[in-house]
Amino acid sequence: MLPPLRPLPIKERLSMAFLEKGELDVIDGAFVLVDVNGVRTQIPVGGVACLMLEPGTRVSHAAVVLAARVRCLLVWVGEAGVRLYSAGRPGGARSDRLLYQAQLALDEEARQRVVEKMYEVRFDGEVPAGYSVNQLRGMEGARVRRTYENLARRHGVRWKGRQYDAKAWGSGDVPNRCLSAATACLYGICEAAVLAAGYSPAIGFIHTGKPLSFVYDIADLFKFETVVPAAFKIAGRHPLDPERAVRLACRDAFRSTRLLDRIIPTIDEVLDAGGLEMPAPPEGSLAPAIPEEDKWGP
């Protein structure tokens, strides 16, 4: 007799798939997306870690139940992930990665190593040994100002510096509004990646004290190669609706570069730099009253 079928471990699955304009349902035992013409597209939900539901998607109760049973995370996003609106059960309800992230943030030496790795990724190389976080932040600030000035010259944008009022969106000039809109898009896709990977958006290393501190940490690793150039390019065209133009440009860039596929491995890379192992259950802790078979793997 053949052994019973076993679901794929999370690490062996396709990281994520985007779905749009259709109704997700379970029909004849299959997880399908049905479009407006009634055409069914079968989704291998057990082989995907995360489904990104774009505008125009509706989900039936049966589809949510099946996705939860096979531990496929459902995330409701804007086009190409430029916004994140809500999510299902992040990280498959596993606590080990949350504890691992918290342990790294609370261990002073491990946190410093993670921070240095983040700056190493930002600078595309090694950072000076022994520099404090404040010294690294100062280096980063100088690099950011130079990048803004260079991009402004390249795209013919009159640049007066990064100036904006978070409480009054329309108060900034066009380049600053384009930058704010582009950054918001990047935060959306980074939050989706953080949740899909099973980490907390709130536990940051460079940024702290905000609900999206870790999202800001991760977004800064990609900001100057993705959305910032796009923002200056759009600002140089003087569009009538700069925020919409930036959002569409970010959507296209996220899809063409498959940015989301790069974010999750980068998250693992920077956290690995902390040098700590995944925490084991503490001695004396109680197992669940009704144990669940560990069939999913990391």
Backbone hydrogen bonds, N-H to C=O, Kabsch-Sander energy under -0.5 kcal/mol:
donor,donor_aa,acceptor,acceptor_aa,energy
10,I,296,W,-1.0
10,I,297,G,-0.6
12,E,9,P,-1.5
13,R,10,I,-1.7
14,L,47,G,-2.8
17,A,50,C,-1.8
19,L,52,M,-2.7
21,K,55,P,-1.2
22,G,56,G,-1.8
23,E,34,V,-2.5
24,L,22,G,-0.5
24,L,58,R,-3.7
25,D,32,V,-2.5
27,I,25,D,-0.6
27,I,30,A,-2.4
30,A,27,I,-2.1
32,V,25,D,-2.9
32,V,30,A,-0.7
33,L,41,T,-2.4
34,V,23,E,-2.5
34,V,32,V,-0.5
35,D,33,L,-0.6
35,D,39,V,-2.2
38,G,35,D,-2.1
41,T,33,L,-2.2
42,Q,40,R,-0.5
43,I,31,F,-3.5
45,V,43,I,-2.5
47,G,44,P,-2.7
48,V,45,V,-1.1
49,A,14,L,-2.9
50,C,15,S,-0.5
51,L,73,L,-3.0
52,M,17,A,-3.0
52,M,50,C,-0.5
53,L,51,L,-0.7
53,L,75,V,-3.4
54,E,19,L,-3.2
54,E,52,M,-0.8
57,T,54,E,-0.9
58,R,22,G,-2.3
60,S,24,L,-2.2
64,V,60,S,-1.9
65,V,61,H,-2.5
66,L,62,A,-2.3
67,A,63,A,-2.6
68,A,64,V,-2.4
69,R,65,V,-2.3
70,V,66,L,-1.9
71,R,68,A,-1.0
72,C,67,A,-3.2
73,L,49,A,-2.4
73,L,71,R,-0.6
75,V,51,L,-2.5
75,V,73,L,-0.5
76,W,86,S,-2.5
77,V,53,L,-2.5
77,V,75,V,-0.6
78,G,83,R,-2.2
81,G,78,G,-2.4
82,V,79,E,-1.7
85,Y,76,W,-2.9
86,S,76,W,-1.3
88,G,74,L,-2.7
91,G,195,L,-1.0
92,G,89,R,-1.6
93,A,90,P,-1.7
94,R,91,G,-1.5
99,L,95,S,-2.8
100,Y,96,D,-2.2
101,Q,97,R,-2.6
102,A,98,L,-2.4
103,Q,99,L,-2.7
104,L,100,Y,-2.2
105,A,101,Q,-1.9
106,L,102,A,-1.9
107,D,103,Q,-1.7
108,E,106,L,-0.7
111,R,107,D,-3.1
112,Q,108,E,-2.0
113,R,109,E,-2.0
114,V,110,A,-2.3
115,V,111,R,-2.7
116,E,112,Q,-2.7
117,K,113,R,-2.1
118,M,114,V,-2.3
119,Y,115,V,-2.3
120,E,116,E,-2.2
121,V,117,K,-2.4
122,R,118,M,-2.2
123,F,119,Y,-3.0
124,D,120,E,-0.6
124,D,121,V,-0.5
125,G,120,E,-2.4
131,Y,128,P,-1.3
136,L,132,S,-2.4
137,R,133,V,-2.5
138,G,134,N,-2.0
139,M,135,Q,-2.1
140,E,136,L,-2.5
141,G,137,R,-2.4
142,A,138,G,-1.9
143,R,139,M,-2.1
144,V,140,E,-2.6
145,R,141,G,-2.2
146,R,142,A,-2.1
147,T,143,R,-2.3
148,Y,144,V,-2.6
149,E,145,R,-2.2
150,N,146,R,-2.6
151,L,147,T,-2.6
152,A,148,Y,-2.3
153,R,149,E,-2.1
154,R,150,N,-2.3
155,H,151,L,-1.9
156,G,153,R,-0.9
157,V,152,A,-2.9
159,W,157,V,-0.8
160,K,158,R,-0.5
163,Q,161,G,-0.9
165,D,168,A,-0.5
166,A,164,Y,-0.6
168,A,165,D,-1.7
171,S,168,A,-1.9
172,G,169,W,-0.7
177,R,173,D,-2.4
178,C,174,V,-2.7
179,L,175,P,-2.2
180,S,176,N,-2.3
181,A,177,R,-2.5
182,A,178,C,-2.4
183,T,179,L,-2.5
184,A,180,S,-2.1
185,C,181,A,-1.7
186,L,182,A,-2.0
187,Y,183,T,-2.4
188,G,184,A,-1.7
189,I,185,C,-1.7
190,C,186,L,-2.3
191,E,187,Y,-2.5
192,A,188,G,-1.8
193,A,189,I,-1.8
194,V,190,C,-2.5
195,L,191,E,-2.4
196,A,192,A,-2.5
197,A,193,A,-2.0
198,G,194,V,-0.5
198,G,195,L,-1.1
199,Y,194,V,-2.4
203,I,200,S,-0.5
204,G,202,A,-1.3
213,S,210,K,-1.6
214,F,201,P,-2.2
215,V,201,P,-1.1
216,Y,212,L,-2.3
217,D,213,S,-2.0
218,I,214,F,-2.3
219,A,215,V,-2.9
220,D,216,Y,-2.0
221,L,217,D,-0.5
221,L,218,I,-1.2
222,F,218,I,-0.5
222,F,219,A,-1.5
223,K,219,A,-1.5
225,E,222,F,-1.2
226,T,222,F,-1.0
226,T,223,K,-0.6
228,V,223,K,-2.3
230,A,226,T,-1.3
231,A,227,V,-2.5
232,F,228,V,-2.1
233,K,229,P,-2.2
234,I,230,A,-2.3
235,A,231,A,-2.5
236,G,232,F,-2.0
237,R,234,I,-1.5
238,H,234,I,-0.5
238,H,235,A,-1.1
245,A,241,D,-2.2
246,V,242,P,-2.5
247,R,243,E,-2.5
248,L,244,R,-2.5
249,A,245,A,-2.0
250,C,246,V,-2.8
251,R,247,R,-2.3
252,D,248,L,-2.3
253,A,249,A,-2.4
254,F,250,C,-3.1
255,R,251,R,-1.9
256,S,252,D,-2.7
257,T,253,A,-2.3
258,R,254,F,-0.7
259,L,254,F,-1.4
261,D,258,R,-0.8
262,R,258,R,-0.6
262,R,259,L,-1.5
263,I,259,L,-1.4
264,I,260,L,-1.2
266,T,262,R,-1.4
267,I,263,I,-2.4
268,D,264,I,-2.1
269,E,265,P,-2.1
270,V,266,T,-2.5
271,L,267,I,-2.0
272,D,268,D,-2.4
273,A,269,E,-1.1
274,G,271,L,-1.7
275,G,272,D,-1.9
285,S,282,P,-2.0
295,K,293,E,-1.6
